[in-house]
Amino acid sequence: MPNKFSSEIGYDFSADIFTYGTHTLDGKKKAGLEASVYNQADADAFLAAFAKGGLNSREEHMLLAQTIVEPIEQVVPYVEMYSPVFFMTQGYGEIEDNRIPVEDTVAMAWETHQDGAIHYTRSGYTWTRPDFVTFDTGVEVPWKALAKAGWNFLARQMKRATEALARKRDDVARNVLIAGIPASHEHLIASGGVLTKAAVDTLLKAQADIGFPVSRVLINPGTIMDMGDFTWGGTGFFIPPSDAAQLLRTLHIMNYGGAEWYTNPHYLTNEVLFGGAPAQIGWHQTKGEVNTASDIDIDLGIDKHAIRDQEHAWYVGNTYTLARIRIS
Amino acid sequence: MAAKVSQLLQGGIRYGKDLKTSAASIEPGMLVTLDTSGSTVSTSGSTAATKPFGMAFGNRYKPYAPTTRVFDSGEPLTVIQGQGYVALSSDFFDEASLPAADVDIYGAVGGKWTISAGIGGTAPKVGHSLGTRVRHEAVGGTGAAQNLAVIWFDFSP
């Protein structure tokens, strides 16, 4: 029989870990563990069960396994980087239209005579509907393997699976963004593989010129450290002491050019992506909900966990706010 | 962004009763001819037999939130007749360029406008060019100038 304390075991799907007292097994948040409902006998029984290896529910075993040393992760967890930095997010119901209005206005003004009749113009009337894509992933866990492994590889594998989904989403989002960059906003520099201040300054100036100053930058954390080798200023220009201190400690200035610099180790080292605020760029549309389902197969002796992603569509409405430095 | 521009500036009679397109290639600004059925229009041509009945006009409403200005086949539309002024981008001219000021304008094949009177002057005359005017379209951040031809049209029977 499960120990009385085992009713507090839960699962946090966002963190992919079993929890105690904070979540239910189906992932819902709880108010928290209320110790007052348990007495000393309950605690004694729980500890005794652990000591004897007598816990017998699957959840209890897996919770216990969390305390076992797990393999050190050899990859940096993948975090989605394009949608959060460059797109506004808009959710749609299953039967909702994802139409986006397209500006199609014409305006003309005239120098006229007071008796001249007005000439009218009218706006066009069209929309666009970005195409949706969706993704899925699944994890299969042999019962015996989990029992013998001695560590919670299910949680690790679920984490990798959700990262794989994030990569797939990013692939599509990146393609939409890159396709939107006007040819004249592609800055190619041959600088021995390092980012240069001149290249950044030229791009920032070009974007300011057209009224869409850069406010967000996506860059590899190694590439941003090229700032440490920038030649800062010139005659009559001195870098403020606080920025100098930041530069010495971190090899970069986080808000250089008035932009927010977002770093992600999964971002390419041979380019830097620049954009305005998401409201100046476009939409990441989602339709439906993420659907997760689990089942057991008694013939095969496995647990199956399936994740079906939402439908996603990305749309760049204003390409002129996008720019890129490509380093060679 | 509206690189392809047709704007009825003033005048004209807006005839939009019991009238539909006969094929799916007509959009506002194109010249159309009345079919023998009397209830559909087709893109006009450069001969007397295919003389423009008027200029296609109007927003689409048949498809919900349309993604193009081009009418579907069998879609209701309005045709501009009589006299008035229209501003057109070079897309609507057979030459793919704007006419000079003070030249006659004729109907060309495919519902286009043209400065060519045709061989032996057989093309139907539909108006006269008054010159070019500038508008700004939303490209490049600060916008870009686009020239439009202002045409005095006369779709007389």
Interface residues (C-beta under 8 A of the other chain):
Chain A: D97 R99 V102 E103 D104 T105 V106 A107 M108 W110 A117 I118 H119 Y120 T121 R122 G124 Y125 T126 W127 T128 R129 D209 I210 G211 F212 Y320 T321
Chain B: M1 A2 V5 Q7 L8 L9 Q10 N59 R60 Y64 A65 P66 T67 T68 R69 Y85 A87 R133 R135 H136 A138 V139 G140 G141 T142 L148
